[in-house]
Amino acid sequence: MATVTQRLHIDWTRCDGRGLCAELLPDVFTRDDWGYPLAHKGSREPAIPPESAKYARAAVKRCPRTALRLLD
């Protein structure tokens, strides 16, 4: 069975830089000087490692601005 790699989409019109996603997914994101998430690999829709999938789902659920969405 193949592993499905999920990607995380950020709706930049909603994001206000609170940084919760960077706290929950430190292996995927860092934060810029204003608190906005930056993917470590520079991707606009970073791949989520399988071991971080549960943290990605938590970030989507807990984003205060509903700016995150998981893509298959």
Summary of the structure (lengths in Angstrom):
residues: 72
radius of gyration: 11.3
end to end distance: 15.4
largest distance: 41.3
contacts: 180
relative contact order: 0.33
helix: 25%
strand: 24%
